[in-house]
Amino acid sequence: MAQSNAEKEFELAVLRFIEESPKRALSAITGYFVGLTIALIEGEGHAGIGEIRINSGGGRDITIHAEGGGR
């Protein structure tokens, strides 16, 4: 499926952000990812609290720790 205009614009904006400040971009993207993941889980009727594990299906898995539960 072809990228929508919004997807193309988003990708370009993210790439510009990374060029300007990789650390800030990573921090922002991580925050967006965590927030979106929790919103999707809560939208499906789950609590969205506690540890969240995302199985990558062969790559690196992702774990979102509960608030204050980081290493």
Beta strands, then each sheet from edge to edge (+ up, - down):
strand 1: 52-54
strand 2: 62-64
sheet 1: 1+ 2-
end
